[in-house]
Amino acid sequence: MAPLPDGFSYAEWNATYNALSFGIAAMGSATIFFWLQLPNVTKNYRTALTITGIVTLIATYHYIRIFNSWSEAFEVASKDGGDYAVKLTGAPFNDGYRYVDWLLTVPLLLIELILVMKLPQAETVSLSWKLGLASALMVALGYPGEIQEDLSVRWFWLCLSMIPFCYVVFTLAVGLAEATSKQPSPAAASLASAARYLTVLSWCTYPFVYMVKSVGLAGPAATMYEQVGYSLADVLAKAVFGVLIWAIAAEKSAVEESGKLLPN
């Protein structure tokens, strides 16, 4: 929990306010959608879809906490109908909720992808443990640098966290390529490939947002870019990714159901 810089303009405050509001709406809506779709997929994929909903539910809760913390940290008022003025209230802004959220949801994101691909059981268990632990380690190593103002310390922790990050990204981009090609239909294979690459793409935005304060930006502008960037990346990595997980589950369920209807 680092102190907020003073001097926010209304535009900077409002951009963050809207980004956090969007995060709540997107995650909450996605949670309802995923759980309503559970009866529409076969039991083989209900666990993956349930976990998808749990991920967005956890994210919804933490976005509400971040939003409330942001709102309480500022007083926004218009004097005599003029421009809005923004000033700090002295209440702390707790952005640590993001890291609590990531520590819980990032391993689950990878596990839901593995489950929906329906790999052999031994491979499913092995990959779930390896990718889950690597992603949790990545988040844990990133947090000490996030709360540092010393740029050299920030870069040190970023470099450490990139080691498990690279392992996970390589596994998604290369290690699961063969499993993707073995999906039961071309549509399922295409969706599984899209889910893998969306994860890689959305994950690659996080280090860039993390480095905002390391490339000369500081003060309110850096805080705004950080909050907006993380919020948009989270929606891609969780809500949009979850829609792809649902699409894979629905497609594979349809293939399995049509197979049962074929005459012997």
C-alpha positions in Angstrom: 0.0 0.0 0.0 1.9 3.0 -1.3 0.7 6.6 -0.6 -1.0 8.3 -3.5 0.7 11.3 -5.1 -1.1 14.7 -4.8 -2.2 16.8 -7.7 -4.7 14.6 -9.6 -6.7 16.3 -12.3 -10.4 15.4 -12.6 -9.7 13.6 -15.9 -7.0 11.4 -14.3 -9.2 10.6 -11.4 -12.2 9.9 -13.6 -10.3 7.7 -16.0 -9.3 5.4 -13.1 -12.8 5.6 -11.6 -14.4 4.5 -15.0 -11.8 1.7 -15.5 -12.5 0.2 -12.1 -16.3 0.5 -12.7 -15.9 -1.3 -16.0 -13.9 -4.0 -14.2 -16.8 -4.6 -11.8 -19.4 -4.6 -14.5 -17.4 -6.9 -16.8 -16.4 -9.4 -14.1 -19.8 -9.5 -12.5 -21.7 -10.0 -15.8 -19.3 -12.7 -16.9 -19.8 -14.6 -13.6 -23.6 -14.7 -14.1 -23.2 -15.7 -17.7 -20.8 -18.6 -17.0 -22.9 -20.1 -14.2 -26.1 -19.8 -16.2 -24.4 -21.8 -19.0 -23.4 -24.8 -16.8 -26.5 -26.9 -17.7 -25.7 -26.3 -21.4 -22.4 -28.2 -21.4 -21.8 -31.8 -20.6 -20.5 -32.9 -17.2 -17.0 -33.3 -18.6 -16.6 -29.5 -18.9 -18.7 -28.2 -16.0 -15.7 -28.1 -13.6 -13.8 -25.9 -16.0 -16.8 -23.6 -16.5 -17.4 -23.5 -12.7 -13.8 -22.5 -12.1 -14.2 -19.8 -14.8 -17.1 -18.3 -12.9 -15.2 -18.6 -9.6 -12.3 -16.6 -11.2 -14.6 -13.8 -12.3 -16.5 -13.8 -9.0 -13.2 -13.4 -7.0 -12.2 -10.6 -9.5 -15.6 -8.9 -9.0 -15.1 -8.8 -5.2 -11.6 -7.4 -5.4 -12.6 -4.8 -8.0 -15.4 -3.6 -5.7 -12.8 -3.3 -2.9 -10.3 -1.4 -5.1 -13.1 0.8 -6.4 -14.3 1.6 -2.8 -10.7 2.3 -1.7 -10.2 4.6 -4.7 -13.4 6.5 -4.0 -12.6 6.9 -0.3 -9.1 8.2 -1.0 -10.4 11.3 -2.8 -12.8 14.2 -2.4 -14.3 15.4 -5.7 -16.4 18.5 -5.7 -17.5 21.3 -8.0 -17.4 24.8 -6.5 -20.2 27.1 -7.7 -20.9 24.9 -10.7 -17.3 25.2 -12.1 -14.8 22.5 -12.9 -14.4 19.6 -10.6 -11.6 19.7 -8.1 -9.9 16.6 -6.8 -8.0 16.4 -3.5 -6.8 13.6 -1.3 -8.8 12.8 1.8 -5.9 11.1 3.6 -7.5 7.7 3.5 -5.0 5.1 2.0 -5.6 3.6 -1.4 -5.1 -0.2 -1.1 -4.0 -1.6 -4.4 -2.7 -4.7 -2.7 -6.2 -6.2 -3.5 -4.9 -6.7 -7.0 -2.1 -9.0 -5.9 -4.4 -11.0 -3.6 -6.7 -11.4 -6.6 -4.0 -12.5 -8.9 -2.5 -14.9 -6.4 -5.9 -16.7 -6.3 -7.1 -16.3 -9.9 -4.1 -16.6 -12.1 -3.4 -20.3 -11.2 -7.1 -21.0 -11.6 -7.1 -19.4 -15.1 -4.5 -21.9 -16.3 -6.1 -24.8 -14.6 -9.5 -24.1 -16.3 -7.7 -24.1 -19.7 -6.1 -27.4 -19.0 -9.3 -28.9 -17.8 -11.4 -27.8 -20.8 -8.8 -29.3 -23.2 -9.5 -32.7 -21.6 -5.9 -34.0 -21.6 -5.0 -37.4 -20.2 -5.4 -37.4 -16.4 -1.7 -37.7 -15.6 -0.8 -34.9 -17.9 -3.7 -32.8 -16.6 -2.5 -33.2 -13.0 1.1 -32.6 -13.9 0.5 -29.4 -15.9 -2.0 -28.0 -13.4 0.6 -28.3 -10.6 3.5 -26.9 -12.7 1.6 -24.0 -14.2 -0.3 -23.2 -11.1 2.8 -23.0 -8.9 4.8 -21.1 -11.5 2.1 -18.5 -11.9 1.6 -18.1 -8.2 5.4 -17.6 -7.8 5.3 -15.1 -10.6 2.7 -13.0 -8.7 4.5 -13.3 -5.4 7.8 -12.2 -6.8 6.2 -9.2 -8.5 4.5 -7.7 -5.5 7.7 -6.5 -3.6 8.7 -4.5 -6.7 5.2 -3.0 -7.1 5.4 -1.3 -3.8 8.9 0.1 -4.3 9.8 3.6 -5.4 13.4 2.7 -5.9 13.7 1.8 -9.6 16.6 -0.5 -9.2 14.8 -2.6 -6.7 11.7 -2.5 -8.9 13.6 -3.8 -11.8 15.2 -6.5 -9.7 11.9 -8.0 -8.7 10.5 -7.7 -12.2 13.4 -9.7 -13.5 12.8 -12.4 -10.9 9.1 -12.6 -11.6 9.8 -12.9 -15.4 11.5 -16.3 -14.9 8.3 -18.2 -14.0 6.4 -15.9 -16.4 8.5 -17.0 -19.3 8.1 -20.6 -18.4 4.3 -20.3 -18.3 4.1 -18.4 -21.6 6.4 -20.9 -23.3 4.3 -23.8 -22.1 1.1 -22.1 -23.4 2.5 -21.0 -26.7 4.6 -24.2 -27.5 4.0 -26.9 -25.0 0.3 -27.2 -25.5 0.4 -26.9 -29.3 0.2 -30.7 -29.9 -2.7 -31.1 -27.4 -4.5 -28.3 -29.2 -4.2 -30.1 -32.6 -5.9 -33.2 -31.0 -9.1 -31.5 -30.1 -12.2 -33.3 -31.5 -13.2 -30.7 -34.1 -11.5 -28.0 -36.1 -13.7 -25.4 -34.3 -12.6 -26.7 -30.9 -9.0 -26.7 -31.9 -9.3 -23.1 -33.2 -11.0 -21.9 -30.0 -8.4 -23.7 -27.8 -5.6 -22.0 -29.9 -7.3 -18.6 -29.5 -7.6 -19.1 -25.7 -3.9 -20.0 -25.4 -2.8 -17.0 -27.5 -5.2 -14.6 -25.8 -3.7 -15.6 -22.5 -0.2 -15.0 -23.8 -1.2 -11.6 -25.3 -3.0 -10.4 -22.2 -0.3 -11.6 -19.9 2.3 -9.7 -21.9 0.5 -6.5 -21.2 1.1 -6.8 -17.4 4.9 -6.4 -17.5 4.5 -3.2 -19.6 2.0 -1.7 -17.2 4.3 -2.8 -14.3 7.2 -0.8 -15.9 5.1 2.4 -16.3 6.8 3.9 -13.2 10.2 2.7 -14.4 10.3 4.6 -17.7 10.1 8.2 -16.5 6.4 8.5 -15.7 5.6 9.5 -12.2 2.9 11.1 -10.1 -0.8 11.0 -10.9 -0.3 10.2 -14.6 1.7 7.1 -13.8 -1.0 5.9 -11.3 -3.8 6.5 -13.8 -2.0 4.6 -16.6 -1.2 1.7 -14.1 -4.8 1.4 -12.9 -6.4 1.6 -16.3 -3.8 -0.7 -17.9 -4.2 -3.4 -15.2 -8.0 -3.1 -15.4 -8.2 -3.6 -19.1 -5.7 -6.5 -19.0 -7.7 -8.2 -16.3 -10.9 -8.0 -18.3 -9.1 -9.6 -21.3 -7.4 -12.3 -19.2 -10.5 -13.2 -17.2 -13.8 -12.2 -18.7 -12.9 -12.5 -22.4 -10.7 -15.6 -21.8 -13.7 -17.1 -19.9 -15.9 -16.6 -22.9 -13.5 -18.6 -24.9 -13.4 -21.4 -22.3 -17.2 -21.5 -22.4 -17.1 -21.6 -26.3 -14.7 -24.5 -26.2 -16.8 -26.4 -23.6 -20.0 -25.8 -25.7 -18.3 -26.9 -28.9 -16.9 -30.0 -27.4 -20.2 -30.8 -25.7 -22.0 -30.5 -29.0 -19.5 -32.9 -30.7 -19.8 -35.4 -27.9 -23.6 -35.2 -27.9 -23.8 -35.6 -31.7 -21.5 -38.7 -31.4 -23.9 -40.3 -29.1 -26.7 -39.8 -31.5 -24.9 -41.5 -34.4 -26.1 -45.0 -35.2 -23.7 -47.9 -34.2 
